[in-house]
Amino acid sequence: MSCFTYTCRRYYSSYKAIKLGKPFTAAHRVFIENNKGQVISPFHDIPLYSSKETVNMVVEIPRWTNAKIEIATGEKFNPIKQDSKKGKMRFVRNCFPYKGYIWNYGALPQTWEDPTVIHHETMAKGDNDPVDVIEIGQEIAKVGQVKEVKVLGVMAMLDEGETDWKVLAIDKNDPNASKLNGKNRYTPEKMDTYCFVVDVEDVEKLYPGLIDATREWFRVYKIPDGKPANTFAFDGQCKNRAYANSVIQETHEAWKKLIDGQIPPKAETHDLSVENVCVEGSPYKTESIVVKPENFEQEFEKNVPEYDGKWYYI
């Protein structure tokens, strides 16, 4: 059993993104700083749970953008960076009718999809990353932003033999999520009633077509790069909030074993950086580092050579 505790207080509105290097280059990094001025790990130091009803989300990719950006799980303090392949920066293609990512996309801190364990229902091992989360609220988020979100459901994408959970969530401050008590429910007879998203069923009613579009987006987005279509467990069903929360808790327990040394951070299946500032009892707890922000002129994706703005009809 894990013996460590969390001592980072939950200053959810006080995290700050520190940017280094020119955007859309291999040198670009976004570090996360807490309100004490400490550079921390968005993988390990930001608490998963922000309340009984919400979890924290680290935004990697804002809605409508194409750059494939992710937490660098193998780098010290896990800054956010753009993925690259064969020396070229990666951008997702626009698979008609979708433009870039169709929601804010990010990760749940203090979770880990263990690549050494085969899930008993998906029958596939974890993908060695924090759990992915798609946030469906109105705001277009920013890279490195930390949002408190309400969990609504989850899909189980199967990506090259690995389980890749996609948690569906909504910003707790979104107009459709400000009161998650289930008393005001959407009905066709009450179109003018102020209603609140509570579970995956509400997504179907308040955002008709979004779950189907999400499933199709994930199914086809790699096809323009010559890869096969992705498949899903549960016949592509979006499981409900209760199931999603069980997945989140399972992956949180896996992360605990990683961060307190029960599972080694480096093995044949994974190579992770587990340095952290806030996890008491973790053998990997260390001092923070100093990172000075660098200013660059605003850069646009469309001006980057690797960006591909055309439609792909699948």
N, C-alpha and C positions, 0 to 999 in steps of 0.2 A: 504494500500500500504506500502511496506517495506521502511524504512527510513534510513537504514544503508548503509555504503559505504565500499569499500575494500581499505585498505591502505598498505597491503603487496605488495611491489614491486615485479615484476615478474622475479625473478632470476632463470630461468628455469633450467639452467645448473649447478646450485649451491646447489641443495638439496643433502643431505647426509644421508645415511642410518646408523643408530646407532643400533648395535645388542647386545642384552642381552640374557643370558641363552643359554643352549646347544640346537643346532638345532634339530628338530624333537622330542622335548619334550614340555610338557605343560608350561614350564617356558620360552620358547623362545619368544622373542618379537623383532620387528624391528621398532624403532622409526624414525621419519623423522626430520631432522634438516635443517634450512635454512642457508643462508650464513652469518647471524648475530650470529650464534651459538645458536639460539633458537630452542628448541624442539617445533614442531608445529603439528597440526592435519592434516593428509592427507585427511581427510573427509571434513574439514571445511576451512582450512587456505590456501590451494593451489588453486589458481584461476582456474576456469573451462576453461575459454577462454584464450588462449595464443596469439591469433591474430584473424583477421577476417576469416582466413581460417583453423585454427587449434585449437584443445583443448588439455588440459593436461590429461595424463593418469598416474595413479599410478600403477606400475607393482606389482602384487601379486604373480603370478606363471609364471616362465620362461617356454618356450616351451620345450617339451620332458620330463618334470618332472611330478611327480604324487602326491606330497604332496598337500593337499587341504588347501591352505593358503588364508587368507582374512583379510581385515581391521576389527579390533575389534570395531564395532560401539558402543558397550556398555561400553568401557573402556576410561578413561580420556586420551585425546589427541590421541585416536584411533590408537594405534600401530598395526602393522601387525602381525598376529599370525597364527599358524596352528590350524585348526579346530580339535576337538576331540569329541568322542562319547563314553559314558560309560567308560571314563578313558583311552581310546585308541586313538592314533593319527590317523587321517583319511588320506587315500591315495585313489585316484581314481584307478579303475582297468584298465587293458589293454584290451579293447574290440577290438578284431581283426578286421581290421588290424592296429589299432591305438595304439601308444605308449604314454601314459600319455596325457598331454594337447598338442594339435597339433598346437598351436599358443601361443604367449605371451598373458597372461590373466591378467586382472586387473580391475580397477574401474575409473570412471570419478569423480573427486572431485567436491564438491558443487552441487551434484545431490542427489535426494532421491526419491525412488519409494514409494509413500505414501500408506500405508496399509489401510487407511481410505477412499480411493477414488477408485471407480470402473471405469476403463478406458472405454470410450464410444465405442471403437471398439473391444477390446479383451474381454470385459465383465468380467474382473477379476480385483481384487484389486492389488495394488503394493506389492512387496515382502519385503519392509522395509529395503532395502539396497541401497547404491549408484548404479548407472547404471553400469552394467558389460560391458567391452570392450575387444574385441579380436583383437590383433595387428598382422598383417600377414607379416610384413617385414622380411628381411633376418637375422637380428641380433637376437641372443638369449639373452634376457634381463636378468636383475638381480632383485631379490626381493627388493622392495623399490625404484627402479629407477623411475624417473619421465620423461616421454617421451612426446614430442609434436607430436600429431598425426593428420592425416587428416581423417575425417569421410567419410565413403564410403556407408554405408547402415545399416540396422538393422533388426533383427529377433525378433519375439515375442514368446518366449517359455512360455508355461503354465505349471508351476511347482506346483503340489498339490493345484490347485485352485488359484494360484497367477500369475500375470504378471511378467515375468522376462526378461526384454529387454536385447538383446545381440547386442551391437553396433560393427560393423565391421569397422576397421580403419587400417591405415598404418603409420608408423613412417615417419615424414616429411623429414628425412634425408635418407630414403631408396632410392636406385637408381631408383626405379619406381615411386617415389613421389616427386622428387626434384623440379619439375616444374608442378604445378597443374593448368595449364591454358587451357587444353583441346585442344591445337593446334596439338600436336603430338598424334594421336590416332592409336591404334593397328589395323592392317589389315593383313590378310593372305598373301597379295601380297607384304607386306613390312616387312618381318620377321626380317630384319637386322636394321630396323628403331628404334632408341631409343625412347621409348614410355613411357607414364606416366599414372598412375592410377588416374582417375578423379571421377568415380562414380561406382556404383555396376555393371554396364554393363562391365566396364573395368576389374573387378575382374574375371568375367566369361571368358573373352578372354585371359587375361594374366596369370591367375591361374586356368586353366580348372580343374573342379572337386572339387575345394576347398569349394565352398558354399554348394554343395551336401554333402561333407564329414563333414562339420561343422554341418549341420542339423542332419546327422545321428549320429555323435558323441554325440550331446546333447540328441538325442532321446534315445540312448541305455546305456549311461554311468552309470546309477543307477541300471540297471537290475541285474548285478552280486550281488548287495547287497539286492536282494529280493524285489526291488521296481518296480512299473510298468513303462513302457516306457513313456517318456515325450511327450507331444503333443505341437502343435503350433497354434497360430492364423494365419489368412491369408493363410491357407493351407500350412504353412511352407515357404511361399515366403519370400525372403530377400527384404525388401522395400528399396527404393533408398535413396540417400543422403539427399534430401530435407525432406523426411519423418523422417529420422533419426535425423536430426537437430531439427525438431519440437518436437520429443520425448525428446531430450536432453534439449531443452528450457523449456518444461513442467515440467520436473523433477527438473530443476534448480529453477523454480519458487516455486515448492513445498519445496525445501531445504531452500529458502529464508524465507518462512513462518515459517519453523522450527527454523531457527537460530535467527530470530528476535522475537520469542516468540509468534507468532500468533497461532502456533500449539504446544501444550505442548510436551516436549521430552519424557515424560513417560505417558503411557496410557495402556488400556487393549490390544491394538494392537501393541505396541512398547515400547521399553525401551532403549533410546539412550543417549550417552554422547555428549553434545554439547559445552563443554569447548573449547575455541579457543583463539588464541593469536592476530589475525590480523583483525577480522571483526569488524570495527568501528560501534558503535551503537547497537551491539548485547548485550543483557543483560547477556550473558554467556562469554563475553570476560574476560580473566584473565591473570595472569602472567605465563610465561613459567616455566618449571621445568628443573632440571639438571639431565641428564642421562649420565652415564659413560659407554663407550663400554666395553664389556667383550670378551676376546679372547678364542676361543676353537679350538681344532684340527678339521680339515675338516672332516665332516661326510657325508656319502653317503647313499642315500635312501635305497639301496639294503641291507644295514647292519642293518636296523631298523626292529624290530620284526613284526611290523604291516604291513610292505610293502609286497605286493603280486606281484611278477614279472611274473606270468604266463599269457598266453593268455586266454581270455574268448570268446568263439564263440557264438554269439547271433543269 
